[in-house]
Amino acid sequence: MSEYKINDDWVLKRISNKSNSFNQWINDLTQTIQKSLEKTKPEVAQEFKEAQKELPDMVQMEEKIKQAQKKIEGLGSLGGYISNIASNIQSKISQQIKDSFSNIPEFVGSEIDIDFITGKRKSLSSALYDVAKERGINSEGILYLIKSLPDMESFLYSTSAGKFYRDHTEHQLRVAVLGDFLLEQDLGAGNFLNHIADLTELDKNFIKDKLWWVMGLLHDIGYPLQKMTKSINYALLNQILKCYPSLNLDVVPFEITLSTQDKNQMKYLEILEYGLSKEAKELIHIGAGVNFKEIPIPKIETFTSSSNGHSEFLYESPIELDHGIIGALSILKSLGSPSEILENKDEFDGYIKAAQAIALHNFKNKLPEYIFDNNPLAFLLVLIDEMQEWGRPVPLQIRDSYFTTELKKITLLDEVLLTIDNVEWLMAYKKMDAKKITNFQFHYFCNAKREAFNRLEKGNEFPGTIIVLQDYEIEVQESNTKLNERKLLSDLTKQLMVEDDDKKKGKLDKKELALQTRSRKMKENEESKIQLQELVSKKPERFEKLLSEFYIRI
């Protein structure tokens, strides 16, 4: 049975193993040096060209280092000493390499990231930008947005209105990597990628190497714009009102949306809506805000001072921007003008289909496009998007104002188990502290997931899929160290009391008592050592109790 443990370590490993970043970087570097030598020192250029063949594969070297580190860990204190020395050496070498690059004219002003070029990824959010470039996403505007997402998310985390904001930066990379893995699998009816290629009439290599990565990495890039109006109106404006309770204030709600003055906007939307169902087109119009001829101008609201301060400002925008539509339009605009896209429709057909899938993925209605046979790309994106629950932080907002000044994050789920043979996904919620702190309600979560997955229909080409949700109670029992200590102390006390009575009664002379005491202490020392070793080696026992199990079938 093929079972996979899907978590962030698994994601990072797949990125590193599939990454061409280091090889490409080395090729660019060696070509630059080669050209420089050919101009200045032709006699050395040929030697340098031969030496390039000896360059090591740094990604594979890192894997070998990890294997060696595991062996070193088994050496106890000596292993720790060796690890510290190796770490210091590695740090010094990395700094020397970075310093050396700073002296090369061709690299002055460039951002040299040693961890990146050696294939090492510090985090998923730092890898998102690099992976996007690797996969051919070269629009400057989209790349800048990807690079800015962590900062924009920090703002949304701290100003989320009433409801916590979920991570979408690292989430996008997880979705992309998981979908890429699924495309490689045989789900019981042949290769999954081949089915999608046949249904979409797109080249399977293009889907695997380019199109899916565009969908996975960019499907939530519109989230900051969708949330910005509510975040600013709720958090920032209410904080101002709270800070100045003695003043009469006029407040004009903040509103940001897609421009109604952009004549090309409707042309892009027409491209996006082409071939979609009537229901989908209506939802796209609402999500783009074009059901309004112009932006509704919010009315001024006056807040009069009082002894209790200002009342809370609650503003509901009539515009319901959808982040899927924003992301889809961003992709279409990166391809060119509407006329350029239509003139090269065959060339851009795959990207238009990808943009449509992104536009559709956030709708909660049951659409014809959510049937696998009708739109396999939209089906796949919704499936993986809903499946990606592990590692997504739940922010614990510690508020002393409307603007969160301190933020702590915890995760409810660290991994998902995927069994390929019968296409079963298992999410087991076992983190007791996280569930308690967040007041996790398993039945509410199950109902929400059921509604989300019930949008999808497998059709004739996609195999039946089972999603299993489990809620556990975990009890950790410490070792009986204290009980054993009390028992030993009690036994020793009783022994001393007997000896004391014996001495008082004169049953033992002093010489015999000394010999027995010495013999007993030697024996007790040996027994104590054995007991101590047993107590130290005994780990706390972990008991898992399955409280509830919930099945969802597609």
PAKE-685042 format. One line per 10 residues: number of its first residue (from 1); for each residue x, y, z of C-alpha. Coordinates in nm, 4 decimals. Layout:
BEGIN
NUM = X/Y/Z  ...
This chain:
BEGIN
1 = 0.0000/0.0000/0.0000  0.1479/0.3374/-0.1098  0.1115/0.5759/0.1836  0.2639/0.9232/0.1960  0.3082/1.1525/0.4929  0.2442/1.5001/0.3531  0.3987/1.7787/0.5635  0.6297/2.0777/0.5261  0.9478/1.8677/0.5368  0.8068/1.6649/0.2489
11 = 0.7271/1.9855/0.0576  1.0759/2.1319/0.1075  1.2398/1.8071/0.0046  1.0417/1.7957/-0.3201  1.1329/2.1567/-0.3947  1.5043/2.0904/-0.3416  1.5040/1.7653/-0.5366  1.3207/1.9193/-0.8331  1.4987/2.2542/-0.8216  1.7281/2.3629/-1.1028
21 = 1.8169/2.6880/-0.9276  2.1665/2.5937/-0.8202  2.2648/2.4357/-1.1513  2.1325/2.7370/-1.3408  2.3092/2.9748/-1.1050  2.6388/2.7872/-1.1433  2.6046/2.7846/-1.5233  2.5459/3.1607/-1.5306  2.8375/3.2206/-1.2975  3.0843/3.0017/-1.4890
31 = 2.9825/3.1532/-1.8233  3.0426/3.5035/-1.6878  3.3858/3.4078/-1.5562  3.4656/3.2178/-1.8786  3.3928/3.5226/-2.0934  3.5963/3.7457/-1.8633  3.8971/3.5091/-1.8816  3.8772/3.4805/-2.2591  3.9195/3.8577/-2.2799  4.1865/3.9050/-2.0134
41 = 4.3682/3.5705/-1.9786  4.2985/3.3428/-2.2771  4.5624/3.0936/-2.1612  4.3713/3.0327/-1.8375  4.0268/3.0186/-2.0009  4.0765/2.6665/-2.1386  4.1936/2.5352/-1.8001  3.8925/2.6925/-1.6327  3.6607/2.5316/-1.8875  3.8013/2.1879/-1.8029
51 = 3.7759/2.2575/-1.4316  3.3997/2.3215/-1.4616  3.3475/1.9474/-1.5033  3.4610/1.8974/-1.1439  3.1983/2.1260/-0.9882  3.0009/1.9379/-0.7193  2.6244/1.8989/-0.6971  2.5558/2.1046/-0.3856  2.2005/1.9767/-0.3421  2.3182/1.6146/-0.3286
61 = 2.6064/1.7142/-0.1039  2.3603/1.8633/0.1444  2.1676/1.5329/0.1541  2.4921/1.3472/0.2257  2.5727/1.5959/0.5037  2.2312/1.5314/0.6619  2.2976/1.1564/0.6583  2.6358/1.2128/0.8211  2.4772/1.4359/1.0864  2.2414/1.1540/1.1865
71 = 2.5407/0.9269/1.2425  2.7198/1.1989/1.4408  2.4159/1.2399/1.6688  2.4671/0.8810/1.7810  2.8114/0.9632/1.9194  2.6808/1.1417/2.2277  2.8806/1.4376/2.3602  3.1584/1.3729/2.1084  2.9029/1.4026/1.8288  2.7850/1.7373/1.9644
81 = 3.1425/1.8627/1.9739  3.1978/1.7572/1.6113  2.8694/1.9204/1.5027  2.9681/2.2529/1.6619  3.3036/2.2523/1.4845  3.1394/2.1660/1.1499  2.8778/2.4392/1.1963  3.1449/2.7003/1.2626  3.3435/2.5917/0.9580  3.0344/2.6004/0.7361
91 = 2.9435/2.9500/0.8608  3.2919/3.0838/0.7922  3.3058/2.9295/0.4447  2.9633/3.0692/0.3524  3.0673/3.4183/0.4645  3.3939/3.3944/0.2704  3.2034/3.2925/-0.0435  2.9630/3.5831/-0.0001  3.2511/3.8278/0.0588  3.4276/3.6960/-0.2500
101 = 3.1226/3.7599/-0.4690  3.1000/4.1171/-0.3439  3.4413/4.1829/-0.5014  3.3413/4.0548/-0.8464  3.2244/4.3502/-1.0631  2.9606/4.1395/-1.2387  2.7929/4.0634/-0.9055  2.8222/4.4009/-0.7325  2.4741/4.5077/-0.6224  2.3233/4.1626/-0.6658
111 = 2.1541/3.9713/-0.3836  2.3699/3.6685/-0.3080  2.1783/3.4094/-0.1061  2.4093/3.1215/-0.0147  2.1239/2.9126/0.1256  1.9360/2.9530/-0.2020  2.2219/2.8594/-0.4353  2.3090/2.5505/-0.2328  1.9523/2.4261/-0.2577  1.8764/2.4926/0.1080
121 = 1.5385/2.6510/0.1825  1.4918/2.8225/0.5167  1.1134/2.8426/0.4928  0.8268/2.7985/0.2512  0.7545/3.1718/0.2298  1.1159/3.2488/0.1318  1.1015/2.9723/-0.1309  0.7787/3.0951/-0.2968  0.9472/3.3767/-0.4905  1.2366/3.1574/-0.6058
131 = 1.0124/2.8720/-0.7182  0.7842/3.1149/-0.9058  1.0826/3.2417/-1.1072  1.2016/2.8870/-1.1729  0.8612/2.7957/-1.3141  0.8633/3.0732/-1.5708  0.6589/3.3372/-1.3876  0.8465/3.6428/-1.5129  0.5942/3.9268/-1.4878  0.7621/4.1979/-1.2803
141 = 0.4323/4.3047/-1.1269  0.3377/3.9520/-1.0163  0.6884/3.8770/-0.8874  0.6860/4.2008/-0.6866  0.3467/4.1057/-0.5421  0.4769/3.7599/-0.4437  0.7786/3.9187/-0.2754  0.5521/4.1610/-0.0881  0.2968/3.9026/0.0284  0.4628/3.8259/0.3672
151 = 0.4591/4.1957/0.4627  0.1012/4.2440/0.3447  -0.0045/3.9325/0.5330  0.1520/4.0676/0.8523  -0.0777/4.3684/0.8219  -0.3834/4.1491/0.7584  -0.2966/3.9221/1.0519  -0.2881/4.2174/1.2885  -0.6011/4.3902/1.1566  -0.8317/4.0978/1.0830
161 = -1.1858/4.2036/1.1557  -1.3529/3.9721/1.4015  -1.2309/3.6600/1.2224  -0.8721/3.5388/1.2108  -0.6768/3.5647/0.8873  -0.5298/3.2418/0.7481  -0.1892/3.2154/0.5862  -0.1953/3.2275/0.2057  0.1731/3.2751/0.1175  0.3132/2.9407/0.2297
171 = -0.0248/2.7824/0.1533  0.0161/2.8580/-0.2190  0.3499/2.6775/-0.2335  0.2108/2.3770/-0.0476  -0.0805/2.3591/-0.2921  0.1535/2.3811/-0.5923  0.3850/2.1055/-0.4670  0.1035/1.8707/-0.3621  -0.0746/1.9133/-0.6962  0.2498/1.8525/-0.8845
181 = 0.2910/1.5261/-0.6927  -0.0678/1.4189/-0.7617  -0.0269/1.4767/-1.1356  0.2470/1.2103/-1.1370  0.0279/0.9424/-0.9813  -0.1763/0.6587/-1.1232  -0.5029/0.6854/-0.9339  -0.6393/0.3552/-1.0579  -0.7504/0.4602/-1.4054  -0.4181/0.5484/-1.5628
191 = -0.1867/0.8442/-1.5215  -0.3734/1.1412/-1.3746  -0.1832/1.3932/-1.5879  -0.2759/1.2101/-1.9085  -0.6466/1.2344/-1.8230  -0.6228/1.6105/-1.7709  -0.4221/1.6557/-2.0914  -0.6832/1.4643/-2.2905  -0.9757/1.6564/-2.1440  -0.8155/2.0013/-2.1840
201 = -0.6411/1.9240/-2.5149  -0.3216/2.0728/-2.3717  0.0292/1.9314/-2.3831  0.0874/1.7263/-2.0669  0.4436/1.8526/-2.0196  0.3200/2.2110/-2.0444  0.0555/2.1376/-1.7787  0.3069/1.9693/-1.5471  0.6020/2.2056/-1.5849  0.4298/2.5426/-1.6275
211 = 0.0532/2.5667/-1.6084  -0.0126/2.3911/-1.2785  0.2641/2.5874/-1.1065  0.1084/2.9144/-1.2233  -0.2255/2.8012/-1.0792  -0.0859/2.6707/-0.7513  0.1578/2.9527/-0.6805  -0.0741/3.2405/-0.7759  -0.4282/3.1303/-0.6916  -0.4485/3.3454/-0.3742
221 = -0.2450/3.6515/-0.4764  -0.5631/3.8602/-0.4795  -0.6325/3.8034/-0.1091  -0.4730/4.1255/0.0272  -0.6847/4.3414/-0.2044  -1.0021/4.1503/-0.1149  -0.9455/4.1966/0.2593  -0.7948/4.5452/0.2671  -1.1172/4.7498/0.2795  -1.2586/4.5624/0.5770
231 = -0.9261/4.5497/0.7648  -0.8665/4.9236/0.7405  -1.2236/5.0241/0.8234  -1.2525/4.7920/1.1195  -0.9076/4.8089/1.2783  -0.7522/5.1427/1.1914  -1.0580/5.3685/1.1905  -1.1942/5.2199/1.5132  -0.8553/5.2644/1.6763  -0.8582/5.6349/1.5829
241 = -1.2060/5.6700/1.7329  -1.0882/5.4993/2.0498  -0.7835/5.7271/2.0804  -0.9858/6.0511/2.0528  -1.3057/5.9941/2.2548  -1.3487/6.3624/2.3496  -1.3569/6.4927/1.9902  -1.6424/6.5004/1.7434  -1.5220/6.3213/1.4323  -1.6486/6.2774/1.0764
251 = -1.5500/5.9451/0.9230  -1.5522/5.8585/0.5544  -1.5146/5.4820/0.5075  -1.2126/5.3616/0.3159  -1.2970/5.1827/-0.0101  -1.0663/5.0204/-0.2658  -1.1822/4.8138/-0.5602  -1.1120/4.7433/-0.9264  -1.1420/5.0525/-1.1433  -1.4727/5.1125/-1.3181
261 = -1.2954/5.3605/-1.5482  -1.0717/5.0948/-1.7053  -1.2245/5.0322/-2.0480  -1.0166/4.7172/-2.0931  -1.1487/4.5659/-1.7705  -1.4636/4.4330/-1.9357  -1.2595/4.2977/-2.2283  -1.0396/4.0976/-1.9901  -1.3525/3.9722/-1.8133  -1.5017/3.8634/-2.1463
271 = -1.1860/3.6572/-2.2137  -1.2074/3.5134/-1.8625  -1.5742/3.4204/-1.8951  -1.5516/3.2643/-2.2400  -1.7026/2.9155/-2.2425  -1.8104/2.9221/-1.8778  -2.1597/2.8561/-1.7457  -2.4141/3.1319/-1.6886  -2.3889/3.0833/-1.3104  -2.0116/3.1206/-1.3180
281 = -2.0296/3.4380/-1.5294  -2.2714/3.5997/-1.2836  -2.0433/3.5202/-0.9888  -1.7397/3.6582/-1.1754  -1.9232/3.9870/-1.2373  -2.0060/4.0179/-0.8672  -1.6503/3.9233/-0.7634  -1.5027/4.1836/-0.9975  -1.7332/4.4564/-0.8679  -1.8545/4.5405/-1.2191
291 = -2.2209/4.5023/-1.1228  -2.1819/4.8669/-1.0182  -2.1491/5.1292/-1.2923  -1.9342/5.3339/-1.0569  -1.7937/5.2967/-0.7076  -2.0663/5.3656/-0.4487  -1.9578/5.6717/-0.2530  -1.9811/5.5968/0.1212  -2.1710/5.8530/0.3273  -1.9957/6.0575/0.5945
301 = -2.0698/5.9265/0.9419  -2.0406/6.1631/1.2401  -1.9204/6.0372/1.5773  -2.0135/6.2642/1.8679  -1.8063/6.2559/2.1843  -1.9531/6.1102/2.5021  -1.8415/6.0044/2.8477  -1.8305/5.6420/2.7253  -1.6283/5.7227/2.4155  -1.7323/5.6694/2.0557
311 = -1.9499/5.3836/1.9435  -1.7871/5.1189/1.7299  -1.7637/5.1891/1.3584  -1.9099/4.8988/1.1583  -1.8945/4.9364/0.7831  -2.0096/4.6772/0.5320  -1.8954/4.7500/0.1776  -2.1539/4.6829/-0.0933  -1.8684/4.5636/-0.3156  -1.7777/4.1970/-0.2717
321 = -1.4354/4.1611/-0.4341  -1.3247/3.8005/-0.4799  -0.9535/3.7206/-0.4571  -0.9849/3.4522/-0.7243  -1.1074/3.7100/-0.9798  -0.8301/3.9527/-0.8804  -0.5652/3.6835/-0.9283  -0.7107/3.5713/-1.2623  -0.7161/3.9267/-1.3994  -0.3582/3.9793/-1.2815
331 = -0.2475/3.6763/-1.4834  -0.4379/3.7813/-1.7966  -0.2930/4.1329/-1.7802  0.0578/3.9876/-1.7541  0.0010/3.8180/-2.0933  -0.0652/4.1464/-2.2750  -0.3559/4.3622/-2.3880  -0.6941/4.2024/-2.4634  -0.6325/4.2376/-2.8374  -0.2878/4.0726/-2.8081
341 = -0.4375/3.7813/-2.6136  -0.7163/3.7311/-2.8692  -0.4731/3.7508/-3.1614  -0.2587/3.4796/-2.9999  -0.5423/3.2803/-2.8448  -0.3961/2.9418/-2.9385  -0.0661/3.0309/-2.7738  -0.2328/3.1628/-2.4572  -0.5149/2.9058/-2.4377  -0.3528/2.7163/-2.1478
351 = -0.2987/3.0324/-1.9441  -0.6589/3.1413/-2.0060  -0.7779/2.8042/-1.8727  -0.5482/2.8464/-1.5703  -0.6881/3.1960/-1.5072  -1.0427/3.0575/-1.5276  -0.9615/2.7889/-1.2687  -0.8201/3.0542/-1.0345  -1.1263/3.2751/-1.0873  -1.3597/2.9867/-1.0013
361 = -1.1813/2.8286/-0.7045  -1.3314/3.0436/-0.4262  -1.7008/3.0252/-0.5191  -1.9125/2.8266/-0.2732  -2.1876/2.7457/-0.5227  -2.2125/2.4112/-0.6961  -2.1108/2.4929/-1.0540  -2.0913/2.2775/-1.3694  -1.7204/2.3692/-1.3798  -1.6641/2.1742/-1.0574
371 = -1.7304/1.8446/-1.2389  -1.3932/1.6895/-1.3238  -1.4896/1.5958/-1.6804  -1.6045/1.9530/-1.7536  -1.3105/2.1465/-1.6082  -1.0352/1.9248/-1.4640  -0.8062/2.2189/-1.3829  -1.0699/2.3952/-1.1701  -1.1590/2.0631/-1.0039  -0.7952/1.9899/-0.9174
381 = -0.7298/2.3383/-0.7775  -1.0370/2.3271/-0.5507  -0.9518/1.9730/-0.4340  -0.5908/2.0525/-0.3394  -0.6814/2.3948/-0.1993  -0.9311/2.2367/0.0418  -0.6983/1.9469/0.1232  -0.4103/2.1713/0.2279  -0.4854/2.2076/0.5989  -0.1521/2.1079/0.7541
391 = 0.0848/2.3764/0.8762  -0.1643/2.6612/0.8370  -0.1285/2.8799/1.1461  -0.4187/2.9938/1.3553  -0.3204/3.3357/1.4935  -0.3949/3.3922/1.8596  -0.4673/3.7616/1.8775  -0.3722/3.9257/2.2041  -0.5473/4.2584/2.1679  -0.4981/4.5685/2.3711
401 = -0.6601/4.7697/2.0929  -0.8255/4.7230/1.7547  -0.4783/4.6812/1.6112  -0.3116/4.3633/1.7327  0.0226/4.4491/1.8888  0.1239/4.0940/1.9717  0.0600/3.7868/1.7629  0.1242/3.4221/1.8349  0.0567/3.1431/1.5895  -0.0123/2.7766/1.6424
411 = -0.1089/2.4969/1.4050  -0.3877/2.2442/1.4523  -0.2509/1.9931/1.2016  0.1077/1.9095/1.1077  0.0546/1.6479/0.8392  -0.1927/1.4715/0.6116  -0.1664/1.1026/0.5241  -0.2395/1.0113/0.1626  -0.3016/0.6522/0.0572  -0.2739/0.6409/-0.3207
421 = -0.4168/0.2924/-0.3753  -0.7696/0.3890/-0.2723  -0.7209/0.7692/-0.2901  -0.7836/0.8279/0.0794  -0.6781/1.1420/0.2644  -0.6540/1.1331/0.6439  -0.6505/1.4395/0.8699  -0.6072/1.3385/1.2353  -0.6401/1.6213/1.4884  -0.4290/1.5230/1.7886
431 = -0.2759/1.8497/1.9138  -0.4569/1.8928/2.2435  -0.3037/2.2267/2.3460  -0.3774/2.3850/2.0084  -0.7361/2.2590/2.0084  -0.7955/2.3872/2.3595  -0.6452/2.7312/2.3000  -0.8356/2.7852/1.9746  -1.1588/2.6314/2.1046  -1.1521/2.3891/1.8109
441 = -1.5009/2.2555/1.7355  -1.4553/1.9333/1.5409  -1.8181/1.8988/1.4277  -1.8277/2.2559/1.2920  -1.5042/2.1947/1.1057  -1.6398/1.8699/0.9578  -1.9567/2.0400/0.8367  -1.7562/2.3214/0.6760  -1.5297/2.0732/0.4988  -1.8264/1.8669/0.3826
451 = -1.9832/2.1755/0.2244  -1.6510/2.2672/0.0591  -1.5879/1.9232/-0.0905  -1.9528/1.8692/-0.1868  -1.9044/2.1321/-0.4578  -1.6983/1.8756/-0.6489  -1.8209/1.5896/-0.8656  -1.5747/1.3264/-0.9832  -1.7509/1.2604/-1.3136  -1.6443/0.9557/-1.5131
461 = -1.2693/1.0163/-1.5260  -1.1723/1.0888/-1.1655  -1.1594/0.7989/-0.9154  -1.3731/0.7937/-0.6032  -1.1991/0.9824/-0.3221  -1.2399/0.9555/0.0537  -1.1468/1.2271/0.3032  -1.1295/1.1015/0.6619  -1.1369/1.3525/0.9489  -1.0492/1.2268/1.2976
471 = -1.0612/1.3913/1.6378  -0.8407/1.2461/1.9127  -0.7962/1.2857/2.2825  -0.4350/1.2444/2.3866  -0.3338/1.1540/2.7410  0.0307/1.1554/2.8405  0.1153/0.9649/3.1586  0.4450/1.0450/3.3220  0.6676/0.7633/3.4416  0.6149/0.6331/3.7944
481 = 0.9383/0.7938/3.9120  0.7821/0.9786/4.2048  0.5807/0.6767/4.3137  0.8899/0.4584/4.3071  1.0884/0.7218/4.4964  0.8220/0.7365/4.7682  0.8146/0.3575/4.7912  1.1944/0.3393/4.8269  1.1863/0.6098/5.0925  0.9086/0.4321/5.2793
491 = 1.0955/0.0983/5.2706  1.4167/0.2613/5.3901  1.2334/0.4376/5.6739  1.0811/0.1097/5.7899  1.4232/-0.0554/5.7757  1.5781/0.2198/5.9891  1.2944/0.1952/6.2394  1.3574/-0.1795/6.2758  1.7305/-0.1200/6.3169  1.6617/0.1468/6.5772
501 = 1.4408/-0.0925/6.7700  1.7066/-0.3640/6.7448  1.9720/-0.1347/6.8819  1.7518/-0.0298/7.1697  1.6717/-0.3884/7.2553  2.0378/-0.4813/7.2376  1.9726/-0.7695/6.9959  2.2806/-0.6909/6.7849  2.6243/-0.6022/6.9129  2.8094/-0.3103/6.7568
511 = 3.0496/-0.5189/6.5431  2.7755/-0.7315/6.3871  2.5611/-0.4247/6.3257  2.8466/-0.2475/6.1423  2.9090/-0.5491/5.9159  2.5412/-0.5866/5.8283  2.5026/-0.2132/5.7637  2.8026/-0.2081/5.5298  2.6808/-0.5144/5.3393  2.3300/-0.3753/5.3107
521 = 2.4491/-0.0349/5.1831  2.6632/-0.1974/4.9111  2.3661/-0.4028/4.7971  2.1324/-0.1019/4.8101  2.3759/0.1079/4.6056  2.3782/-0.1512/4.3290  2.0002/-0.1830/4.3363  1.9593/0.1956/4.3341  2.1803/0.2245/4.0249  1.9727/-0.0345/3.8408
531 = 1.6458/0.1330/3.9470  1.7756/0.4759/3.8471  1.8720/0.3510/3.4999  1.5257/0.2001/3.4566  1.3535/0.5209/3.5653  1.5651/0.7442/3.3403  1.5146/0.5217/3.0354  1.1407/0.4984/3.0885  0.9619/0.7586/2.8711  0.6195/0.9079/2.9381
541 = 0.3435/0.6900/2.7958  0.1161/0.8399/2.5314  -0.2396/0.7120/2.5009  -0.4525/0.8064/2.1994  -0.8298/0.7817/2.2100  -1.0319/0.8295/1.8920  -1.3273/1.0496/1.9845  -1.4926/1.0949/1.6483  -1.4479/1.0059/1.2824  -1.6071/1.1796/0.9858
551 = -1.6108/1.0606/0.6221  -1.6493/1.2738/0.3100  -1.6766/1.1072/-0.0299  -1.6261/1.2626/-0.3717
